[in-house]
């Protein structure tokens, strides 16, 4: 949220939209970063500046400010979010040595968050994504969901992007559409 160590501009404005959407679903889950101190994605871990990139094995790692530290306020779900219907919360980024943008797997695709198992147990085949950040966590989660065979819709006005580089949000939307994701607004969804 804005004001946090990795604040996404305008992210506070999507909470009301998400709250409007939640009652329309039979199943609602949340995914959050849950980083241990000294996480590989933190610039401070490497004595570098936020925004620099390094190689971790074969993966290019963007270095972020320390954020979403386990058991801190910064890792909690956003203030004002209606959480009563949330059935499960899946943590990602828990391995200090591997980052995880995706809601399903770490960046190496070695560790699962358990989200895929939950969805399959409940025989869910359609997923709607909202949240932050469109150009990282939403993008990689959507791409993994599509690879896993889910039908995916992104409710775009219930998402916000970091836009580290000009145009990142648009490139991520194009990439999701190119792989088969449907993009819509909350108004379009609520009309159906």
C-alpha positions as CSV (number, residue, x, y, z in Angstrom):
1,X,0.0,0.0,0.0
2,X,1.1,3.6,-0.5
3,X,3.3,4.6,2.4
4,X,4.7,1.1,2.8
5,X,8.3,0.3,2.1
6,X,7.3,-1.0,-1.4
7,X,4.3,1.2,-1.8
8,X,2.4,0.9,-5.1
9,X,0.9,4.2,-6.1
10,X,-2.9,4.2,-6.0
11,X,-3.1,0.7,-4.5
12,X,-5.3,2.0,-1.7
13,X,-8.0,2.9,-4.3
14,X,-8.5,-0.7,-5.4
15,X,-9.7,-1.9,-2.0
16,X,-13.2,-0.6,-2.4
17,X,-13.5,-2.3,-5.8
18,X,-12.2,-5.6,-4.5
19,X,-14.7,-5.4,-1.6
20,X,-17.5,-5.0,-4.2
21,X,-16.3,-8.1,-6.0
22,X,-15.7,-10.4,-3.1
23,X,-19.4,-11.2,-2.4
24,X,-19.8,-12.4,-6.1
25,X,-17.6,-15.4,-5.6
26,X,-18.2,-18.7,-3.9
27,X,-14.5,-19.1,-3.1
28,X,-12.1,-16.3,-2.1
29,X,-8.4,-16.7,-1.3
30,X,-5.5,-14.3,-0.7
31,X,-1.8,-14.5,-1.5
32,X,0.8,-12.4,0.2
33,X,4.5,-11.9,0.3
34,X,5.8,-13.4,3.6
35,X,9.5,-12.7,3.5
36,X,12.1,-13.7,6.1
37,X,14.6,-11.0,7.2
38,X,17.6,-11.0,4.8
39,X,15.5,-12.2,1.8
40,X,17.4,-12.5,-1.5
41,X,15.2,-9.9,-3.1
42,X,16.1,-7.2,-0.6
43,X,18.7,-4.6,-1.8
44,X,19.9,-4.4,1.8
45,X,20.8,-8.1,1.8
46,X,23.4,-7.4,-0.9
47,X,24.5,-4.0,0.2
48,X,23.1,-2.6,-3.1
49,X,20.5,0.0,-4.1
50,X,16.8,-0.6,-4.6
51,X,16.2,-1.2,-8.3
52,X,19.6,-2.7,-9.1
53,X,19.5,-6.2,-10.6
54,X,21.8,-9.2,-9.8
55,X,21.9,-12.8,-11.0
56,X,20.8,-15.5,-8.6
57,X,21.8,-18.7,-10.4
58,X,20.2,-18.2,-13.8
59,X,17.5,-15.9,-12.6
60,X,17.8,-12.1,-12.9
61,X,16.7,-10.7,-9.5
62,X,15.5,-7.1,-9.2
63,X,16.4,-5.8,-5.8
64,X,13.6,-4.3,-3.7
65,X,13.4,-2.5,-0.4
66,X,12.8,-4.7,2.6
67,X,9.1,-5.4,2.4
68,X,6.4,-7.8,3.7
69,X,8.6,-9.1,6.5
70,X,7.0,-12.1,8.2
71,X,4.9,-11.3,11.3
72,X,5.0,-7.5,10.7
73,X,2.2,-5.1,9.8
74,X,3.8,-4.7,6.3
75,X,3.0,-8.4,5.5
76,X,-0.7,-8.2,6.6
77,X,-3.6,-7.9,4.2
78,X,-4.5,-4.4,3.4
79,X,-6.5,-2.3,5.9
80,X,-10.1,-2.0,4.8
81,X,-10.1,-5.2,2.9
82,X,-13.2,-7.3,3.7
83,X,-11.5,-10.5,4.9
84,X,-14.5,-12.4,6.3
85,X,-15.0,-14.5,3.1
86,X,-11.3,-15.3,2.6
87,X,-11.0,-19.1,3.1
88,X,-7.3,-19.4,2.9
89,X,-4.1,-17.2,2.8
90,X,-1.2,-18.5,0.8
91,X,2.3,-17.2,1.6
92,X,5.0,-16.7,-1.0
93,X,8.6,-15.6,-0.9
94,X,9.2,-17.6,2.2
95,X,12.5,-19.1,1.1
96,X,15.3,-16.6,2.0
97,X,17.2,-17.7,-1.1
98,X,14.5,-17.6,-3.8
99,X,12.1,-14.8,-4.8
100,X,8.5,-15.5,-5.7
101,X,6.3,-13.2,-7.8
102,X,3.9,-16.0,-8.6
103,X,1.0,-17.0,-6.3
104,X,1.7,-20.6,-7.3
105,X,5.5,-21.2,-7.3
106,X,8.8,-19.7,-6.4
107,X,10.9,-18.2,-9.2
108,X,12.7,-21.5,-9.8
109,X,9.4,-23.4,-9.8
110,X,10.7,-25.7,-7.1
111,X,8.4,-24.8,-4.2
112,X,4.7,-24.6,-4.4
113,X,2.6,-22.3,-2.3
114,X,-0.2,-24.8,-2.1
115,X,-2.6,-22.7,-4.1
116,X,-2.9,-25.1,-7.0
117,X,-3.7,-28.0,-4.6
118,X,-6.4,-25.9,-3.0
119,X,-8.0,-24.9,-6.3
120,X,-8.0,-28.5,-7.5
121,X,-9.4,-29.9,-4.2
122,X,-12.3,-27.5,-4.7
123,X,-12.6,-28.4,-8.4
124,X,-12.1,-24.8,-9.4
125,X,-11.1,-24.2,-13.0
126,X,-11.7,-20.4,-13.3
127,X,-9.6,-17.8,-11.5
128,X,-10.1,-14.1,-11.3
129,X,-7.1,-12.0,-10.2
130,X,-7.0,-8.7,-8.4
131,X,-4.3,-6.9,-6.4
132,X,-0.8,-5.7,-6.7
133,X,1.3,-5.5,-8.7
134,X,0.0,-5.9,-12.2
135,X,3.4,-6.0,-13.7
136,X,5.0,-8.5,-11.3
137,X,2.8,-10.7,-8.9
138,X,-0.3,-10.5,-11.0
139,X,1.6,-11.1,-14.3
140,X,3.6,-14.2,-13.1
141,X,0.6,-15.6,-11.2
142,X,-1.5,-15.4,-14.3
143,X,1.1,-16.9,-16.5
144,X,1.5,-19.9,-14.1
145,X,-2.3,-20.3,-13.8
146,X,-2.6,-20.5,-17.6
147,X,0.2,-23.1,-17.8
148,X,-1.6,-25.1,-15.1
149,X,-4.7,-25.1,-17.3
150,X,-6.9,-22.6,-15.5
151,X,-9.3,-20.1,-17.3
152,X,-8.0,-16.8,-16.1
153,X,-9.5,-13.3,-15.9
154,X,-7.8,-10.2,-14.6
155,X,-10.1,-7.5,-13.3
156,X,-7.8,-4.6,-14.3
157,X,-9.2,-1.7,-12.3
158,X,-8.9,-3.9,-9.2
159,X,-5.1,-4.1,-9.8
160,X,-2.3,-1.6,-9.7
161,X,1.2,-1.7,-11.3
162,X,4.6,-0.6,-10.0
163,X,5.7,0.6,-13.5
164,X,9.3,0.5,-12.6
165,X,10.0,1.2,-16.3
166,X,7.6,3.3,-18.3
167,X,5.1,0.9,-20.0
168,X,5.6,-2.1,-17.8
169,X,1.9,-2.3,-17.0
170,X,0.9,-2.3,-20.7
171,X,3.6,-4.8,-21.5
172,X,2.3,-7.1,-18.8
173,X,-1.3,-6.8,-19.9
174,X,-0.3,-7.6,-23.5
175,X,1.7,-10.6,-22.2
176,X,-1.2,-12.0,-20.2
177,X,-3.6,-11.5,-23.1
178,X,-1.2,-13.1,-25.6
179,X,-1.1,-16.2,-23.4
180,X,-4.9,-16.4,-23.2
181,X,-6.0,-14.4,-20.1
182,X,-9.2,-12.4,-20.3
183,X,-8.9,-8.7,-19.2
184,X,-12.0,-6.9,-18.0
185,X,-13.2,-4.1,-15.6
186,X,-15.1,-4.6,-12.4
187,X,-18.1,-2.8,-14.0
188,X,-18.1,-5.4,-16.9
189,X,-17.8,-8.3,-14.4
190,X,-20.6,-6.9,-12.1
191,X,-22.9,-6.5,-15.1
192,X,-22.9,-10.3,-15.8
